[in-house]
Amino acid sequence: MSAVTASVLAGALWLGCLYPGRWWWALAGGAMLAVAARAGRSRARRRRHGLLALAAVSLALVGSGLAGGREALAGGGLLPQLADRGGTVAIEGTLVSEPRASAHGAWAVIRVRRVGDQRTRERALLRAGEHEGLPEFGERLVFRASARPLEPGGFGAYARRLYAWVELNPASEITVTGPAPTFVRWTNVARERTRLAAARHLDPDAAALLSGLVTGDTRGLPEAREDQLDAAGLSHLIAVSGSNVALFLAGVWGLARLAGVGIRQRRWIGLAALCWFALLVRAEPSVLRASVMAALVLLAGMLGRRLEPLHTLAIAAVMLLLVDPAIAGQLGFGLSVLAAAGVLVVAPWLAGRLPGPRPLRLLLAATIGAQLGVAPLLVRLEGTVPIGAFPANLIAGPAASVASIIGAVAALAAQAWVPAGGTLAALAGPPLGMILWAGQRFANGPGLGPRDLVLPLTVALALAVLTRGRAPRLAVAAVVGVVALGVAPSLRPYRGVSELTFTALDVGQGDALLIEAPPGARMLVDGGPEPGLALRHLRQRGIRRLDAVALTHPHADHSGGLPAVLAAMPVGVLLVGPAPLDRLADVAPSALATYQTASARRVPFAVVAAGQHFALGSARVEVLSPPRDTSLGDEPNDNSLVLRISDANGNILLAGDAEIAAQMRLLQRPERLRAQVMKVPHHGGDTNAEGFFEAVGARVAVISVGSGNDYGHPARPVLAALRPMAVYRTDTDGTVSVALTTGGPRVAGDHRAPGMPAATPSDATREAAAPLPPTERTSLRRRRRVADLGFSNQQAALASS
C-alpha cells in the first residue's frame, strides 16, 4: 500500500469519526472492507481506483459506527439517569485528568467506578469552586454529588469528546480514599518539581510556558496569554508537541548508547520511555500522534523494515482513531496530523528550491509546510488564517527548540535538587521571552479568509499550468504577483463604518455588543461567556483596537470574554458601573479577571452612572442606568449599565440585563428610552416591567441569546410583546448588524464565520421586518485607515460630567 493510499484511507476513517452514526455501521463497514481487501488480491490493477473508493467508504462507515457506539454507551449509563431524575448520590471514582481553572470554577475529568451501590465504568466532568479543592491526577475519590447533562455545544461538546456527558457538582467534601498508582505518582512529582524549578527565577508567564514545553503543564499560563499565542499561530508551542517527543526520545537513546546498551535493547527502552512520557504529559493528542509514529519506527526497526514517514503518519492516525474515535474532533489531533503532513509533503520539495544556507532553507520549508497543512482547519474553525503566523513561527520556532532543550535539562536536574533545576531554567529566559514577544507582536495582525485566497490561487494555478516547462521563472513571478494582489486588501487596516452601527456578536448565551461610529470609533459592550470568542469575532472583522470597553455587570455571560480582549488589543478605557463588586451578589471570576487584566495592561477605568454622557466618534453615548447612589440594591442585573447611543439618524438602546426594578426607575422618564433599535434586556427573559417595550418603541429588536439554553430564553411572553417589531436573534440569525441610516434601520444578519450557515430570520421575523428597507449585506472587510480619536478627551468629559 502506497503512502498516498494510506493517507486517503486514514482521511476517510477520520471523516467518519467526526460524524457519529449507528453502532452497526461499524459492522457493515468492516464487512465491506473485507470484501474490498479480498477483491484487491484477485482483481486487475485497472480496478484499483474503484476498490480504493470502496475501502474509503468502508472505513468511513467503520469510524462513524465506532464513534456512534461509544457515544451511545457514554450517554446511556447511570450518570445520565441520575441527571434526569435529580437528587444526590455517593460517587466513587478516579481523577483521570489534571484539574484546570476556568471562569466557572476548577474542573477535571473523573472515571466513575460506583454510583450509589451500583458499579459502573463511566466518565464525568467534576466541578469544584476552588482549584486547591480538587485532588491530584490518579487519586481515588469518594463524595456525594448531583449531576446535570452537558450541553452538546461549546464547552459541553469538548467535554463530550472526552466521554464526559454529565457534570458532577459535589454536595459534600471530596475525600481521597487512595493514592495514585506508583508510576502515576512519579509523573506527578516530576511535573511538580519542574514547575517549582521554572518558577524560581522566571516570571510567571515564562515559567508556565517552560513547564508547558517540557511536561505539558500550562496551568499557570493566563487564558489571555494562551489566546494571544493562539492568535499569532503559535498554539502548538503552548504545550508539548511532536518535536518534544523527538527531543525526549533522542535524549533517552543517547544516554542508553553512552551506557553501552545494544541497539535492540535501546529500542525496547525507547518504547518504554515513550509510554512514560505520554503519561507525564497526560496523553495530549499531539504527543500521542508523535509517540505512536516513533513506536512504529522502533518496531519496524526490530523487524528489519523501514517505514516511509507519510506512511507512518497515516498508520498512526488510523490506530489512534480506532482506539479512540472521539480524538477525531479534538483540535490538538487535527493540528498535529495536518502540520506533520504539511512538513512531510511540502518541506522536502520546497527545501530543494529555496536559496540560502541549508539550515535556513529547512527552517523556512518546515514552517511553510506546517502552516499550509493547518490552514484549512484554521479557516474552518476561525474563519481566517493569521498572516503573522509565518514570521511568528520563524522567530518562535527555533526559540522554542532551544527553550525545550534547556527546560529538559533543568527538569532532569530538578528531580534531584529543585534549586539546581531553577538555576538552569533561568537560562531559558531569553528564548522564552522571544516566544512571548512573538505572540504579542503578531497576535493582532490581519488574517486571510477563503474569499481572499480563492481567486488569486485559482489564477495562480492556471498561470502555473499554462507556463509550466516553458517559462518557469515567469510562472513563479506571476504566481507571486497574483497572490500578492489578492492578499494586499487584507493588509489594509479597518477604518470603520459610514453610519452608526450596532452589532450583536454571536457568542452564545451572553452579550457581546459592538458599537461603531464614524469616522472610526469602536466600543465593545460586554464580551460574552466564552474566553477568546469575542476576540475572534473582532479579529475576523478586521478590528485591532477599541476606543472603549464597557462591562455592564459582573456576570460570567457578560464578562467571560473581556480579559482576552483587554489583553490582546489596545483599549482606550474600561467603563464600569458605580456599584462596587464587593456589594454585588454572584460576582463572576471572569469579572474580577477583567479588572485585573485592565490594571495589568494599564487600561484606565471610568466609573459611569445615570446622567453622564460622552462622545464616541460622531455619536453620543448616554448612561441611563444605574444611579450613582446604588439605590437599586445588590442585584447585578438591576445594576446593569443601560446605554443609549445617538446620532442624527436615530437612537440605539442597549438595555443590558436590567430587570423590573431598574426598568421601573427608567420609566419615570420614558422620553429618554425612545430608540429605533433595542437590544432586548436579559436575553429575552420574562423579567420586564409593564410598558417598557412600548416606551422604547423600537422598530428593530435584537435578542442576544444562546441556542438551546437552560433558561428558556427568549420567553414566549416576551416574543409576543415584541411582535410589532422586527425581531432578530443570535441563536437563529447568527451575528446581527443594524445600521442607522437616513431611511431608518438597515439590518444585516449574514455575519457568521466562513463555512457557517448564513443567518435566515424565521417567517415571523420576516413578516415583522417587512416595513424595513431591504436587507443588505455589510462587508466583513471594509478596509480603511484607523482613525485615532484620542480617548483622553472623552475621559476628561466623563470625569467632569
N, C-alpha and C positions, 0 to 999 in steps of 0.2 A: 504494500500500500504506500503510495507516494505521500509526501508531506502535504501537498495541496488537497488530496483526497481526505486525509486525516483531519485537516483543518475544516473542510466542508462538513464532515460528519460531526465534528465537535461543535461547530456552529449550529447545526440542526438540533442537537441534543440540548444545547444552551437555550435556543429559542423555545423549545418545547417546555423546558423547566420554568420559563418565565410565564407561561400560561397554563396553570394547573387545570386538569380535566378529570375525567372519571378514572378511578384506580385501575379498572380493567383495560384501559387503553394501553397500559404498560405491557399487559399480556399479549394484546393484539399486535403491538409494535414489535415485541420480541419474536412472535411467530413470523411476521413479515420479514424481519431481519434475518431469521434463519433461512427463509426461502431465498432471499437475496444472496446470502452467503453461499448456499448450495448452488444456485444458478451461476454465480460468479466463477465457480471452479469448472463448469462444464460448457459455458457459452463462449462464443467467439468474442474477440476483442471489440468488434464493431458494436456490440450491445452494451458496452461497459457504462456509457453515459446513462442509459435507462436504468441499469442496475444501481448506479450511484444515486440517482434520484430516488429510487425505491428505498435504498438504505437510509438516505437522509430523512425521508418521510417516516420511516420506521423508528428511527432514533428520536425524532420529534415527538412521536406518539409515546415512546417509552418515557421520555423526560416529562411530558405532560401528565402521564399516568402516575409516575412516581411522585411528582410534586403534589398532585391532587390527592393521592393516597396518604401522604404524610400530613397534608392539611386536614383531611378527614379524621385521621387519628388524633391530631392535636385539638381539633375543635369539638370532638365528641367525648372527651374524658370527664372525670369527676369535677375538675375545676370549673369548666363552663357550666356544669349543672349547678354548682354552688353559686356561681354568679347569677344564674337565672332565678334561683329560689331565695337568695339573700341570706342574711344571718352570718354568724361567725363559727369557725370550727378550728380544731387543732391541726396544725400543719407541721410535718416533719420533712426536711429536705437538706440539700447541699448547695452551697453557693457555687455556681459554675461560671461566673464572670466577675471581673473587677468592679467594685462599686464606682459609679460615676455620678458626679454632681450635675444638677440641672436646675433650671428656674423653678421647677415644681418639686424640688427635693431630690435627694440622692436615690439612685435605683441600681438594681443588679438583677441578673437572671438566676433563678433558683430551680434546681431539679427536685421536684417534689416526689417523695417516696411514700408518703402516707397522708391521706385526707381523713381526719377523724380516725375511725377504726378500720378504714379500707386502704389496702395497698394499691399503689398506682405508680406510673412512671411518666410524668408529665413535666412540662416546663412552665414557669410563670414569671412575671415581672414583679419584683419585690420593691416596694416603695418605703422610704424612711424619711423622716423630717430632717435629720442631720446626717452628714456623711460619716461622722465618727460612730454613729449608731449601728452601722452595718458591719458584720463580721468580715473576716478575710476570705479570700478565694480558697475554696476547697473545704471550708469548715462545715460541720453538720449542725443544723439548727432545729429548734422547735419553738413555736409561737402560735397564738390564736390570731386569725385574720379573717377579714371579709374579702370578697372578690367582686370584681366588675369586669365586664368584657372590654377588650381593647378595640378601638375603632379601626376599620380597615384602611384608613388613610393616615397621612402624617407620621407621627412617631409610632402610632399603633401598627402601621404597616411595617416599619423597621423591626419592631418587637416580634411581629408575627414571622418575619423571616428568620428569627431565632427560635421559632416554635413556641413562643410565649403568647398565648391567646387571651390570657386574663391578667389583671393586675391585682396583686395581693396587698392589702393595706393592713398592717399589723394593728390588732386590737389589744395586744399585751406586749410585754417586754420580750425582745428576741433573746433566747437563751442558747448559748453554744453548748451542744451536748457531746461534741467530739472534735478533735483536731483534724486538720487536713492530712492526707497521706504524706509519708516522709518525703517522697520525691517532689510533691507539690510544695511542701514547706520549704524545701531547698530553693525553689524558684521564688517564693515569697521573700525569703531572706535576701536572695541575690538582688531582687528588684529594690527592696528597701535600702540595702547598703549602697546600691548605685545611686538611688535618689538622694540619700544623705550626702554622699560624696560630691555629687553635682551641685548641691545647694550650699556647700561650704564657702565657695569663693565666687560663684557665678550669680548674676542677677536672676530673679525668679523665672523670667521668660526663657532665658538662655539655659538655665538648669533644667526646666521642664522639657525643653526641646532636646537637650542632650540625653535625658532619660528616655525620651521617646525614640530617639535614633538607636539607642543601644538595647533597650528592653521593651519598648512599646508602651511604656508608662507615661502617658501625656496628661495625667490628672491635674497637674499644676499649671497647665497652659491655658490661659483665659480663652473663652469661646471667641471673643473678638479677635484675638491674635490668630486663632485657628482659621477663622473666616478670612482674615487678611491674607494668610498664606495660601488658602484655597483660591481666593480671587486672583492671585498672581500666578496660578498654575503650579503651585508648589505643594499641593496637598500630599503628594507621595513622600515628601520629606518630613511631614509632621510626625510620622511614626515609622516603625521598622518596615522595610520593604525588601524586595528580592535581592538588591545589592548587599544588604546587611547579611543575608543568608550566605551569599558568596564569600563575604569577608570572614564570617564566622567559620565556615567550613574550611576556608584556606588556612586560617589560624590553627584549627584542630589538626588538619592534615600536616601542616609544617611542624607542629610540636611532636606529633607521632613519628614523623620521619626523623626528626632530630634524636628521638629516643630509640631509634633503630628498629622500629616496628615495620614488618613486611607489608608489601602493597596490599595483599588480600586482607590482612588484619586491619590495615588502615581503612579499607573500605567498610568493614563492619563497624569500626569505631566511628567513621563518618555517619553511617546510618543511625547509630545510637545517639550521636551528638545532634543530628537533625531533629530527632524526636524530642530530645530535651529542650532544644532551642525553640521549637514550635510551642511547647508548653510554657516556656519562660515568657514568650511574647503573647501568650493567650490566644494562639491559633488565629492570628489575623489572616484574612483571605490572601493577601499578597504573599505572606510568609508561607502559607500552605501551598500556594502555587509554586513558589520557588523551591520549597523543600521537597515536594513531590518530584519536580523536574530533576533536582540534584540526586534524589534517591534512585530515580530511573537510570540516570547516567552511571551511578555507582553499581547498581545491579547489572546493567548491561556490560560493564567492565568485568564483573565477576564471570559472566558467561562468554567473555571474549568477543563481544559485539560492540558496535559503535552506532549511536543514535544521532540523527540529524537534529539540530536544535529546534527547528519548527515542528518536526515530527514529535519531539519530546514534549513541547508545549501543548500540542493537541491531545496527546495521550494523558498528560497531567490534568488538563481541563476535563476530559471525559471521566477520569477516575473520581475527581472531586465532585462532579455533578451527579454521578451515580450514587456516591455515598451520601451526599447532602444536596438534594435538588434546590433547596432554598438559597444556597450560596449564589445561584444564578442572579438573584435580584440584589445582591449586596454590591454597593458601589466599589468597594475595595477590590473585589474579584474582577469586575468588569474593567476597571482602570488598569489593574495589574496585567491581565491577559492581553488587552489591546496594546498597552505600552510595550510589552515584551514582543508581541507580534510586529509592531512597527519597527522596533530596533532590529529584529532578526531579518525582516524583509527589506526595509528601506536602507538601513545603515550600511550594510556591505556594498550595495550598489552605489550609494552616494559617496561613501568614503573614497572610492577609487576615482571619482570625478571631481573632487574638490581640490583646490590648490592649497599649498602650505605644508607645514610640518605634519608628520603622521599623527602625533598625539592630538593636535588641534583638529585635524580632519576627522579623527574618530569621535572626538567630543561633539563636534558640530553635527556629524551624521547621526550619532545616537540621540542627541537632543531633538533634531528634526524628526527622526523616525518615531520617537516616543510621542511627540506632540501630534504628528499626523495620525498615529494609532488611536489616541484617546479623543481626538477631535469629534468624531461622530457621536460618541457618548456624551461629551460635554455639551454639544449643540442640542442633543435630545433632552438633556436634563436642565441645562442652564439657559438655553436659547442662544448663547454666544460662546465663542472661544476667545479668551483674553489674548490680545496681541502681545501684551507684555510677558506672556508665559515663556516665549523663546529667550529673550535676553535674561529674564529672571532665572531660568534654568541654567543658562550658560554661566551665570555668576554663582548661583546657589548649589548647583550640582557638584562641582569639584570641592566646594567648601564643605558640603555635607559628607563627602567621602573622607576628607581629612578629619572632620569632627568625629565621624563614626570610628575611625581607627584610634584616635586619641581616647575617645569615650570607652571603647572596648578595653584598652589597656588600663584605663582608670578604673573601670568596673572590676576588672580582674584583681587589681591591687586593693580595691575597697573591700573585697571579700576577706582579705587578711587583716587590713587596718584601714578604717574609713578615712582618717586624716591623710594618709598617703594617697589614697584614691582621689581625695579632694584636691590635693596639690597638682596631680597630673591632670585632673579635669579642668583646672583653671587654664591649662594650655589650649583648650578648645574654645576659649572665649572669642578670639578674633574670627575663626571661621563661622562660629555660631552667630556672631554679630553680622557677618556678611549675609547669612541666610535671612535673618530677621530684617535687615535693611532692604534686601531684595524684595521681600514680601511687602514691606511698607511702601517701597518706591513704585512697584509695578502693580499694586492692587487696584488702583483706581484708573487704570488705563482703559481705552476703548476696547470693544470686543467685536468679533465678526460673527454674523449670523448667516443662515443659509442664503438669504436674499442677497447678501453682499458677495457671495462667492460663486453662486450658480452660473451667472452669465460670464464672468471673467474666466472661470475654469473651463466652461464649455468652449469658449472661443480659443482659449489656450490649447486645449486638446485638439481642436480642429487644425490650428496652425501647426502644431507639432506633427500631426499625421500628414498634412499636405507637404511640409518641407522636410520630412524625415529622409535622411540619406543624401539629400542634395545640398542643403544649406543648414547644417546643424547649428552653427553659431547664430544665424538669423532666426532659427526656430527658438533657441534659448532666449535671445533678446526679445523676441515677440512675446513669448510666454511671460517673461519678467515684466515687460511693459504693460501687457493687458491685465495681469494680476495686480500690478501697482495701481493702475487706473481704477480697478474695481475696489481696491482696499482704501484708496485715498478718501472717499467720502466718509468712511467710518472714523478716520483720524481727525476730522474736523470737530471741534468741541460743540457741545449742545448750547444753543443760545436762548432757548425758551419759547414762549408762545406769543401770538399776536393778540390773544384775548384772555381774560381772566378764566382760568380753567381749574376745575376740581376733579380729582381722580381718586376713586376708591380702589386701592390695590387689592387684588385677590390674595389674601393671606390667611384664609380660613376663618375660624370663629374668633374674630377680633377686628380691630380697626387699624388701618394704616392709610392715612389720607394725605394726598399730595395737593398742595395749592401752588399754582404757577401764575405769576402776574407779569405783564410786560414791564420793562423790556427783557428781563431775565431773572426775576426774583423767584425763589422757591422756598416753601415751608412744608415740612413734614409734620403732620399731626398724628402722634402715636406710631407704633411700629409693629403691631400685630403680635401674635403669641409665639411664633417660631423664631429662634435666633437665626439671623442671616437671611431670612426670606425677604423682608422688606428691602434690605440692602441689595439683594439680587435684582429685585424689581427696578430699583433706581438705576442700577448699572445697565440693565437692559434698555432703559430709556435714555441712556447716554448722560445721566446726571452724575457729576463728580463732586459737587459741593452744594451745601444748603445754607440759605441765609438764616433759617431758624428751624428749630425742632421743638415741638410742643408735646408735653406729656399731660394728657387731660386728667388722669387719675392713676393711682399706683396699683392697678390690677394687671395680672400677667398677660391677659389677652390684648392689652394696650402697650405694655412696656417690654414684652419679651424680645422684640427685635431691635430696640433702641440702642442697647450697648454696642452692638455690632456696627450700627450706623455711625454712632459717635466716634467709635474707634477707627473707622475706616476712611472717613472723608471729612474735610473741613466743614465746620458748623459755626455760624455766627453767634448764636445764642440759644440757650435751652430755656424754654418758657415752662413754668410750673405754677400750680395754683397756690393760694395763700395758706391752706391748711397744712401744718407740719405733719410729717409722716408718722411721728410717734403719737399723734392724736387720732389717726385714722385706723380703722379696723381692716384686717386682712391685707396688709401691705405685701406685695409680691417681692420675692428676692430679686427679680429682674428690675424692679423699680429702684431698689437700693443700688443695684449694679449700674443703672442708668446714671444716678447721681455720682457714683464713684468714678465711672468712666469719664464723665464730663469734667470732673475735677482733675483727673489724671491727664486729660488732654487739654486742660486749661480753657475749656469752653465756658464762657461767662453764664451765670444764672440770672434770670429775671423772674421775679415773683409778680404775677399779674392777677388782677381781680376785677370784679364788675366796675364799669365806669372808665376803664382805661382803654386807650386805643393807640395804634401805631401804624406806620406806613409799611407796606410790602410792595415794593416797586410802585406801580401806578394805582394799586389797590389800597384800601383802608381796612384794617382789622380792628373790630370792636370786641371787647371782652364783656359778655352779658352776664356771666355767672362763673364762679360763686362769689358772694360778697366777701369783702376783706375781713369782716368781723367773724368769719367762720361760724355764723349763726345757724347753718344748716346741719350741724351735728357732726358725728364722726363716721357717717356712711360715705365711703369713697365715691359711689355713683352720684349721690346728690352734690358732692363737692367737685364733680367733673367740670372741666373748663367747657364753656359754651361760647363759641366764637361766631361772629357774623362778618363775612368778608364782602366788601362792596366796591363797585366801580361804576362808571357811567351807564353800564348796560344792565345793572341789577345787583342782587344780593345772593349770597350763599350762606346758609345756616348750618353750622356743624354743632349738633346737639350733644355730642359725647355720649355718655351713659346716664344723662340726667333723668331722674325719675320724678314721681308725683310731687314730692316736697319742693324740689328745685324748679319744676315746671310751674307750680302754683305761684312761686315767687316771680318767675318770669312773666306770667300772665297779668301781673299787676301793671305792666307797661306793654300791652300787646303790640303796639305800633312798632316796637323795636324788633319784633320777631319776624316781620314781613320779609319774605325771601322767595325768589323764583326757584331755587334749588335747596333741598333739605337733605342732610344726612340723618336718617331716621334714628331716634335715640335708642340706645341699648339693644342694637342689633335686631330691632323689630320685636322686642319683648313687650308683653302686655303690662307695662308699668307707666302709663301715660295719664296725665291729668285731662279731664274732660275739656274739650275746646282747644287743646294745644295745637293740633294739626290745622284746625280751622283758622286759628290766629296766624299761623305761618303762611297759609295759603299758597303753598308751593305748586309749581307746575310739574316738577320732576322730584321724585323721592328716591333716594339711593339707600339700600339696606346692605350694610357690610356684615356678612354672616357666613358661617361655615356650613358646608354640605353635611347632612346627617348629624347635626349637633345634638347633644343630650338635653338641651334646654327647650326644645320645641320652637326655636326662633326661625323665622318670624311667626308670631302668633296669628291665628286666623282673625280675631277681632281687629288686630292692627291692620292686616291686609284689607279688611273690609272698610276700615276708616280711611285708608289711603286710596280707595278706589277712584275718586275723582282725579287723582294724579297719575302721571306715568311712572310706574314703579320698576326700578331695576335692582337686581340682587346679585351680589358677587358669587353666591353659590350656584346660580344658574347662568348668569351672564358673564362671569369672569370679571376681570378688571374693567371698570366703567369710568369713562371720562365725560364730563359735561362742561362745555364752554359757554360763557355768557356772550352772546352776540347782540347786535342791534335788533335782530329779528326775534330774539328770545333764546332760551337754552337750546344748545345743539348737543346731542348725545352721541357718543361713540363707545361701543362695547366690545370692539374687536381688538383687545389688547392682551390676549393670552400669549404665553411664550410660544415661539415657533414649534410646530408639531402638536400643539394642543388645539382642541376644537374651538372654533370661533364662538363668541357669545351670541346666543339666539334667544331673545326675550320670549316669554310664554305668550300664548294667544291673548290672555287678559292684559298683559303688559303692552302688546302691540295695539290692542284696541284702545287702551287708555292713552297711548302715546300718539294716536292719530293726529291730534291738533298740532303737534310739534312739526318743525321743519324736517325734511328728510334726513335720516341718519347719515352722517358722513364719517368716514374712517380717518382718524387722525394719525398721521405717520408716526411710527415709533422712533424715527430717526431724522427729525428736523434738526439740522445742524447749523448752529450759528455761534458766533463768538460769545463766550460767557461775559456778562457784564458784572463788574464788581461794584455792588451798591454801597459797600461800607456800612455794615450794620451798626457801627458805633453810634451813628446819628440816631438810629432807631432806639438803641439802648438808652441814650440820653433822654429821648422823648418818653420812654417808659418810666425812667426814674423821676421825671418832673411831673408826670400826669397823676 
